[in-house]
Amino acid sequence: MFAARVEVLEMQEWSMRRVLWTLLGTLAVGTCAFAFEELGGAFDGSPADASIAYNGPADDAVARLNRKLQDGSIQLKYDPVQGSDLRSVLEALHVPVESQVVAMARTSVQQRIIHPGNPRTLYFNDSVIIGYVRGGFIEAAAQDPRQGMMFYTLARNGQMTFQRKNDCLACHLAYDTMGVPGTLLRSVFPQPDGNVLPGTGRYATDHRSPVEQRYGGWYVTGKTGPARHLGNLFFADPDKAEAPPKAQLLSTLAGKLDPALYLSPYSDIVPLQVFDHQMHMMNLLTRVGWEARWAKAEQPATLAPRMKNAAQELVDYLLFVDEAPFEGKIEGGSGFAEEFAAAGPFDSRRRSLRQFDLEHRLMRYPCSYMIYSEAFDDLPEEAKDAIYQRLWAVLSGRVNGGKYARLSAADRQAVLEILRETKKGLPAYFSPQASRAAASVDGLR
């Protein structure tokens, strides 16, 4: 009885929230310069729906680590110099220290203790984000292959374990996360104490965002060419809150904080760029998966058109079709670029979707490495079928007008060849033989 009552309340709250999101989304599109014209909107259903069951058991990387912590097969090590178990957590989850990016604005659950001299550090791999503030606690967000982002904090309760924290959804389940549990990546205008300057807005950022709207409230190290951004800056006047004529460059964070107290002296521009891309990609994968499951259970007649629309949006993002252009070469110094690119997988010509360009665009070959993720592989078959069909249509050149013209024939061919050798489960129509047969048929029309 009590559980049923809770579910009813959750569904009522969800319906009210969706109405609010619709209103906020309409206002954002009409009044905010940073809203995207093709914003996908919010998920139609509820996390409490039987087809979703978000509160069920999780099987993400942190949940798997938790099971090992509980059975004693892994133990975390406290570092008295760093004042935390952070390094041990990163090692256990295979998250590279080189991925460190540093936020100094007061915008998270630990905002009370965050300031430019005591910033929040974030580390990530393809499925996990770890956050830490000195004097606070370790946070974790991990993408469950089916359920989307799960949120945890590391608790010292006699036995070191991660505790699931659904109260994080108060912020991390919103219109900006597409109505699914996800990540929020924003650029703000911080004051010298780290508080957001009153009277200013904030930019929801990803790889489509102009560089001059990015990194407000973040430290940024490395070379950014002639590009302007909001990183490393503080603001006092709402009327003058904009990117300066030239970005403020830092080679390391020495002088901003004590390097001995942090795992890395960098908040590298290259992992920041990758983070921009990946956070929205993770939300998209969750939203498409949830929408497929919900539509199949609740509105089967709408499943095919929903998946067709969702596939177009996801594939456009997967192929960086709307990526903001680079204004010059960017260079990091943390070693992240080299480690990330070395992870592969590689085709027989040593090409990989993890190799960078960094002068004209982010990736050398314009297709996201997230196509290899568990979240992609675990999408419902109806979703994957629609995505692969759209991906083939673009890469084969059948879709090539308008914004798709930026994908050169060489780009499309390279991505096709890499996927053929490295992506498991690729449909047979991606094969060279099928491609030649399709080209012959097209030639006869």
N, C-alpha and C positions, 0 to 999 in steps of 0.2 A: 504493500500500500504506500509506504513512505517513498520507495524508489519510483513508483509510478507518479506520485505527486511531484517529485523532483524533476522527472522528465517532462511533465506538462509545463512546469514553470520554466524550464530551460527552453522549451519550444516557443512559449509565449514571449520570453525575453528575446529569443532569436528573431521572431517576426517583427517585434518592435524595433530591434536594431537594424534590420534590413530596410525598414521604412526610412530610418534616420540616414543610413548609408546612401540610399537613393537620393534623398534631398541634398546631402553633403556632396555627393558626386555631381549632381546637376549644378550646384553652386560652384564647385571647383572648376568644372569645364567652362562655365560661363565667365568666371572672374579671375582665375589664377593663371598666370603665364606659364606655370610649370606643369599644367595638366596635359596629358597626352590625348590627342584627338581620338585615338583608337583604344583607349583604356578598356580592358576587358570586363570591367564591372565586377560584381560580387557573386559568389556562389549562390545558387537558388535554394538549396536545401538547408538542413540543420545538422550540426555535428551529432545530435542525439538521434537522428534517423537510423533505423536498423541497417540500412545499406552502408552507413558510414561508421557508426559506433566508435567515435573518436576516443571515448574513455576506456576502451578495451585494452587488452595487453599490448605492449609495444615491442617491436623487434628492430629497433634502430641500434646504432653503434654504441650509444651510451647504455641502453638497456642490456646489451650483450656484455659490456664491461661490468655492469652492476652484478650480473650473475656470477662473474668470475671473482669480483670482490667479496661477494657473499659466501662463495664456496672456498675462498682462501687461495685460489690458484694465482691471483694477482694481488699484490699489496702496494699501496701508494707510499711514497717516501716524502716526508716533510723536509723542506729546505729552509733552515733557519735564517739564511742570508736573504732569500727572497721573501721569507715570511709566509710560505704557502706550499701546497702540494702541486702547484701549477705545472712545473716541468714534468713531474711524474705522470700527471693526467695527460699531458700532451703526448708523452711517449707511449702510454698505454693505448691511446686512440689514434696513433700514427698521424698526429697533426704537427706539421713542421714549425719550429720556432721562427723560421724565416718568413712565415706568413704574417707576422705581427703587424697589425695596424692599430693606431692609437687615437682614441677620441677624447678630447678635453672639454667638451660641452656637457653640461648637466642635463642629459636627456634619457637616462636609463633608470632602472629600478633602484640603483645605488647612487642616484644623483646627489644625495645628501653629502656624500664624502668625495664626490668627484670635483676636481677643479684643475686648471691647467698645470699645476705642480704635482697633482696626484691623479693622472688621467686613467681612463679605462682602456686596458689592452685587450685586443681581440685576436684570436688565432683560428685558422680554418683549414679544412681539407674539403673534399668533394661532398661530404655529407654531414659534417659536424662543425659547429662554431663554439669556441670556448671564450668566455669573457672573465676578466678579473680586475678588481680594483684593490690596491693595497689598503689594508684595514677593513676590507669587506670579505666577500665570499666568492667562490668560483661558480660561474653560471655555465650552463651547457644548453645548446639547442641542437638537436639531432633530427635529421630527416628520416622518419620511418618510411620504408618503401611504399606502404599503402596509405598510411594515415597522415602524412605530412609532418610538419615540425612538432617535435616534442620538446618540452622545456623542463630543465632540471636545475637544482642547486646541490652542491656537494656538502653533505652534512657530517659533522663529527658527532656521532651518536654511539660512541663505544666502538663501532665498526664503521670505517669510512665507506659511505654509500651515497649514491645520487638519489635525491628525492624528487619525484615528479611534481611540477608546480603548474597546475592548470590556471592559477590566478594570473599567470603571465599573459593569458589570453585577453585580459582586460585591455591590453594594448596590442598584442600580437595576433588578434583576430579582428580585422577591421577592413574598411573599404580599400585601404592602401595595400592590404595583403590579399586582395581579391576575394575576401569573404571566407578564407581558409586559414588555419593556423600557419603563420609564416613569419618571415623576417621583415623588419622595417628599416630601410636605409634612407636616412634623411640628411640634408645639408641645411645648416641653420646659421644664424648670425650671432655668435657668442660675444658677450661682454668680457672684460678682463678677468672677472671672477668665474667665468664659465657658464653663467646663466644666460639664457637666450634673451637677446635684446627685445624689450617690449615694442610692439608696433611693427614687427617684421614677421614675414611668413617663413615657410620652410619648403625646401625642394625635396620631393621624393625622387631619388636618383637611381639610374641604372645605366647601361651602356648607350642608351639613346639620348641621355641628358647632355646638353652643351657643357663643355668643361668649365666654363665660367660660372655654372650653377653648382658645381660639385665641391665637396670637402669642407664646407663651412662647419666649424666645430671639430675639425680633425687636424692633427699634425700630419704633415706631408714631407717626406725626405726623398731626395733624388732630383734628377734634372727633368724638367717638363718642357723644354724647348721654349718657344714663344708663347705657349698657352697660358692664359690667366685662369686662376681658380681661387676659391675662397679659403683654402687651407692656411694654417699658421697665422691667421688674422683675428683681431678683436675689433669690435665695433661699438661706438658710443652714440651715434646719431642715426635714427631710422631712415632719415631722408638721404643718407649717404651709404646705405647698406648695399654694396655691390662689389663685384670683383674689381681689384685695382688694375691700372694699365699693364702691370707686369706682376707675375706671381712671385711671392716671397719664397726663396729657395733655401732649404736646409740640407746639408749633407748627412748630418746625424742629429739626434735629439740632445746631444751634449749641450748644456746651457739651459735647456728647457726642463730637464729632470736629471736625477742622479743615475747614470747608466749602470752603476753597480747593483741597483735595486731592481733592475728589469732584465728580462731574458735577452733582449736585443736593444741596440741603440737606434733602431730604425722604425719609421712608419712609412714603408717603402711605397712609392708611387705605382710600382707594378702590381703587387698584391692588392692595392687599393682599386686599381682598374679591374682586376679579376673579380674582386669582391663585388664591385658594382654590377658586373654581369651576372655573377652566380646567384646572388640573393633573389633577384626577380625570376631567374630561370627556375629556381627551386619552388617558388610560389606558383609559377605557371604549371609545373608538373603536378603539383598537388591538386590545383584547381581542376585541371583536365581529368585527372583520375577520379576525383570526387564527383565531378559532373557526370562522367560516364556511368559510375555505379548508381548514382541517385536517379538519373534519367531512365536507366534500364529497369530499376525497381518501381519508380513512381510514374513515369511518363514515357513508356517504351516507344510510342509513335514519334517522339521528339529526339530520340537518341541519335539517329543518323544525321539530321541537320545540325544538331548541337555539336557533334564530333567534327563535322565538316568545318564549321566556323572556328571551333577551338583549335583544330589542326592548323588552319591558316595562320592564326595568331602565334601559336607555339613555333611553327616552322619559320616564320618570319624572324622571330627572336633567336631561334636556334642558329640561323644562318646570318645573323648580324645585319639583316637587310636595312634596318633603320639606325644603324650605329652612327653616333655623332662622329664626324671626321676629325682626325688628328691634325694639329697645326704644326707639327714638327716632331722630331724624335724625342722619346722619353727614355730615361735610363734610371734604373734602380741601383742600390748598392748592397742590399742585404743578402744576396745569393738566391733569393726566391725564384727569380726568372730561370736561372740555370737548373735548380732542383725541380721546379714544376715541369719544365720542358723535357727533362730527362726521364720522366715517369712513363712516357708513351701512353698507349701501345704504338708501335711503329709498323709501317708497311715494309715491303721488300726493298724499297728505295730509301728507307730511313726517314720517311715523312710521318708526321704525327699531328693530330688536332690540338696538341698541347704546345706546339711551337709558336713563338711570338713573332710579330712583325715590329710593333712599337714605334714605327715611323709614320705609316699611313693609316694604320688601324691596329686593333689590339692583337688579333691572331693572324698568323701567316696564311692559314687556310681557314676560310670563313665558315666554320661549323663548330658548334660548341662541344667541348670535351664531355659535357654533361649527358651526351647521348649514350655514354658508357655507364651511367650511374644506375644504381639499383632502382631508384625512383622511376627512371625511364623504363627499365626492363620489366618492372612490376605493374606498369599501366595495364588497365583492362584491354583485352584484345581489340575491342571495338575502337578504342582510342588509338592504339598503336597502328591498326590498319589504316585509319584516316590520316595519321601523321606520316606514315611511310608513303602513302599515295601522294600526299601533298609534297613531301620531300622529293620524291621521284619526279613529280611534275616540274618542280623548280630546277633541280639539278640536271635534268635531261634537256632543259631549254624550252620545254613546252609553255612554261610561264616565264616570260622574259621582258615584258614591257614595263614602262613606268619605273618605279623604284627598284625593280629587279634587274634593271640594266646595269646597276653597279656591280653585279656578280658577273665577272668576265667568263668567257667560255673556258679559259684556262683554270679559273677558280673552281668552276663547277666540275670540270673533269678531274681535277686533283682531289677534290672532296669525295667524288664518286669512287675513285680508285683507292683512296685510303679506307673508306668505309667498307668496300668489298673485301679487303684483306684483314680488317681489324674489328668489325662489328658483328658479333654473333647474332644470329636470328634475322639477318637482313633478308627481306623477301627475294624470291627467285628472279623477279623482274628487274632487280638491280644488276644482274649478272651481265658481263659483256655480250654474251650470246643473245640474251633477251633484248639488250639495248640495240644491237645491230639489226635484229629482226624488226623491232619497233621502228627504227629509222628507215628500213626498207619499205615497210607499209606506209609510213608517212610520205616517202618519196613517190609512191604510186598515186597518192590522193590528189 
